[in-house]
Each structure stands twice: as C-alpha cells, then as structure tokens.
Amino acid sequence: MNEPAAKPKSSWVNLAVDYGPLLVFFLAYRWFSPKDADGQSLGAVVAVTKSTVVFMIATVAALVISKWRLGHISPMLWLSTILIIGFGSLTVFLGDPVWIQIKPTAIYLLFAGVLFGGLFRGKAMLRTLLQSAFDGLSDEGWLKLSRNWAWFFLFLAVLNEVLRHTLSFDTWLLVKLWGVSGLSFLFTFAQIPMLLRHGLGEEAEVEVEQNPPAG
C-alpha cells in the first residue's frame, strides 16, 4: 500500500501565514480610519476595533491555510494565534487599542521564555516550535539557532515597548509592519552562514547523489 504523499513545502505559503494577518490588519485599519478631522479620537478607536476583528478572522484563516497547504500547524503558530485571539478580544470588548500593541510584546516574551527554558535544559525548542525541516542541521546548529532567536525575541519585546510608548498608534503600526518585519527578515538571512556551517542541506545533497535523476 502506498503511503500518502507528504505536503509540499511552499515558501510563499509560509510568508502568507506568518505575515498575511498583520498586512490584513494594516489594510483594514487604513480602510476604517476616519477621513475627516471631526471625531478623530473616537473614529480611531472604532477603526482599531473593526480592524482587530478582521485581524482575528485572518489569523484563523492562516491556521486553515497552513493545515491545507503545508499539512500541519506548528506549535509556534498555535501559540501566537491564541495570544492574538486573546488580546484581540480584549481590544474589541474594552475598546482600547493598547491591547493590540501589547500583544507582540507578549508573543515575543513567550517565545523567548520557551527557547531560553529549552536551552537551560540543553534542548533546542525551536525545532519543536517550528516543526519544519532544516535538512541536515546538526544538534549544535539547532541549539545555536534557538539561542540566537531567543535573544532576538527578547530584543523585539523591548523594542516594541519602546515604540508603543514613544509613537502614535498609526506610526507604531507602520513601523511594526515594515520596520520590525524587515528586521526579522534580515535577522533570518543573517543565520544562513551559521546554518550552512552546521550541516544545513547536507542530507538533501546526499540523497541526490544516492538517487540521481534518470537520464
């Protein structure tokens, strides 16, 4: 009996799942924001509330897409979704945009705590959280990657607190969408040399050598 084929990996699906809901929130907030100067304060709160509902729907949709296209939902996605729904609900019911700003800090601190806790026990929790394959990456590579991301998450938590206390909501949202996301991309790419030194891709190369394509 043939085993069911594994779901193919798709980088664009990963990007859509990770950053799609945030982009949807940004676009919804722009759409619902008051266009005139009258009632700006109340209108902004209403815009945030409506956008948060859209954000939560988009987040649940990301779960469905991840299961459909990737064949699984990673623990990291589950945890972030739970926090988004929780803080999003507080924003909707209390009408306070601060809760949507605190949410990233809570997510970053949670992930940093999980990773540091694993490192304290000599375990690379990032492998469990991501549930995605870095083919050939050694145990030492996983530990170093977990360590690097733990410190980076802690940095992002502090950065978010500084930004939300010093910027308006509109400016904070722009920085969160483009600045922090761009910073995360740069940090991710910066890990590639270390990953390659610790065996990333070696198993895939061996498999190709052992099973050359038919001529």
C-alpha positions in Angstrom: 0.0 0.0 0.0 1.4 3.4 -1.0 1.8 5.9 1.8 0.1 9.3 1.3 2.5 11.8 -0.2 3.7 14.5 2.2 2.5 18.0 1.7 5.0 20.0 -0.4 6.8 22.9 1.3 6.0 26.3 0.0 7.9 29.4 1.0 5.2 31.8 -0.2 2.6 30.0 1.9 4.9 30.3 4.9 5.2 34.0 4.3 1.4 34.4 3.8 0.7 32.5 7.0 3.3 34.5 9.1 2.8 38.0 7.8 -0.6 37.9 5.9 -2.8 38.6 9.0 -0.7 41.6 10.0 -0.9 43.0 6.5 -4.7 42.5 6.5 -4.9 44.3 9.8 -2.9 47.3 8.4 -5.1 47.5 5.3 -8.3 47.2 7.3 -7.2 49.9 9.7 -6.4 52.2 6.8 -9.8 51.4 5.3 -11.8 52.1 8.6 -9.8 55.1 9.7 -11.8 58.3 9.8 -11.1 60.5 6.8 -12.1 63.9 8.3 -10.7 65.7 11.3 -14.0 65.6 13.3 -14.2 62.8 15.8 -10.7 61.6 15.1 -10.1 60.1 18.6 -13.4 58.1 18.7 -13.1 57.2 15.0 -9.6 55.8 15.5 -10.8 53.6 18.4 -13.7 52.3 16.2 -11.2 51.7 13.3 -8.9 49.7 15.6 -11.8 47.7 16.9 -13.1 46.8 13.5 -9.6 46.0 12.2 -8.9 43.8 15.2 -12.0 41.7 14.3 -10.7 41.4 10.7 -7.2 40.6 12.2 -8.6 37.7 14.2 -10.5 36.3 11.3 -7.4 36.5 9.1 -5.4 34.7 11.8 -7.8 31.8 11.9 -7.7 31.7 8.1 -3.9 31.4 8.3 -4.4 28.3 10.5 -6.6 26.7 7.9 -4.3 27.6 5.1 -1.3 26.2 7.0 -3.1 22.9 7.5 -4.4 22.8 3.9 -1.2 23.8 2.1 1.5 22.6 4.5 -0.2 19.6 6.0 0.4 20.8 9.6 0.0 23.7 12.1 3.2 24.4 14.0 3.1 24.9 17.8 4.5 28.4 17.3 1.5 29.3 15.0 -0.9 27.8 17.6 0.6 29.8 20.4 0.7 33.1 18.5 -2.9 32.6 17.3 -4.1 32.0 20.9 -2.5 35.2 22.0 -3.8 37.2 19.1 -7.3 36.0 19.8 -6.9 36.7 23.5 -5.5 40.2 23.2 -7.7 40.9 20.2 -10.8 40.1 22.2 -9.7 42.5 25.0 -9.3 45.2 22.3 -12.7 44.6 20.9 -14.6 44.3 24.3 -12.7 47.2 26.0 -12.3 49.4 23.0 -8.6 50.1 24.0 -6.0 49.9 21.2 -3.3 49.4 23.8 -4.1 45.7 24.0 -3.3 45.2 20.3 0.1 46.9 20.9 0.9 44.8 23.9 0.2 41.6 22.0 3.5 41.5 20.1 5.4 42.0 23.4 3.6 39.1 25.0 4.3 36.8 22.0 8.0 37.8 21.9 8.4 37.2 25.6 6.6 33.9 25.5 8.8 32.6 22.7 11.9 33.9 24.3 11.0 32.2 27.6 10.3 28.9 25.8 13.6 29.0 23.9 15.7 30.1 27.0 13.9 27.4 29.0 14.9 24.8 26.5 18.5 26.0 26.3 18.7 25.8 30.1 17.8 22.1 29.7 20.1 21.6 26.8 17.2 21.3 24.3 16.6 23.2 21.0 12.9 24.1 21.4 12.9 25.9 18.1 12.9 22.6 16.3 9.7 21.7 18.2 8.1 25.1 17.8 8.6 25.3 14.0 8.0 21.7 13.1 9.8 22.4 9.8 12.9 20.7 8.4 16.3 22.3 8.1 17.7 19.3 6.3 21.0 18.1 7.8 21.2 20.7 10.5 23.1 19.3 13.4 22.0 19.3 17.1 24.6 22.0 17.8 23.2 24.1 14.9 19.7 23.8 16.3 20.9 24.9 19.7 22.7 27.9 18.3 19.7 28.8 16.2 17.4 28.6 19.3 19.9 30.7 21.3 20.1 33.4 18.6 16.3 33.6 18.2 15.8 33.6 22.0 17.9 36.8 22.3 16.3 38.3 19.2 12.8 37.7 20.5 13.8 39.4 23.8 15.2 42.3 21.8 12.0 42.6 19.8 9.9 42.7 23.1 12.0 45.6 24.4 11.8 47.3 21.1 8.1 47.0 20.9 7.6 48.5 24.3 9.9 51.4 23.4 8.0 52.0 20.2 4.5 51.8 21.7 5.4 54.3 24.4 7.0 56.8 22.1 5.0 56.6 18.8 1.4 57.3 17.9 -0.7 54.2 17.0 -0.5 55.0 13.3 3.3 55.3 13.3 3.7 52.3 15.6 1.6 50.2 13.1 3.8 51.3 10.1 7.0 50.5 12.0 5.6 47.2 13.1 4.5 46.2 9.6 7.5 47.3 7.6 10.4 48.0 10.1 10.1 45.1 12.5 9.1 42.7 9.8 12.0 43.8 7.7 14.3 43.5 10.7 13.1 39.9 11.2 13.8 39.1 7.5 17.3 40.4 7.8 17.9 38.5 11.0 16.7 35.3 9.4 19.0 35.7 6.4 21.9 36.5 8.8 21.6 33.0 10.3 22.2 31.2 6.9 26.1 31.2 7.2 25.9 29.6 10.6 23.3 27.1 9.5 25.5 26.1 6.5 28.5 25.6 8.8 26.4 23.2 10.8 25.2 20.9 8.1 22.1 22.7 6.6 21.3 21.0 3.2 23.8 18.2 3.5 21.2 15.4 3.8 19.5 16.7 0.7 22.8 16.6 -1.2 23.5 13.1 -0.1 20.0 11.9 -1.2 20.5 13.4 -4.6 23.9 11.7 -5.0 22.4 8.4 -4.0 19.4 8.7 -6.2 20.5 10.6 -9.3 17.7 11.6 -11.7 17.0 9.2 -14.6 18.5 10.2 -17.9 
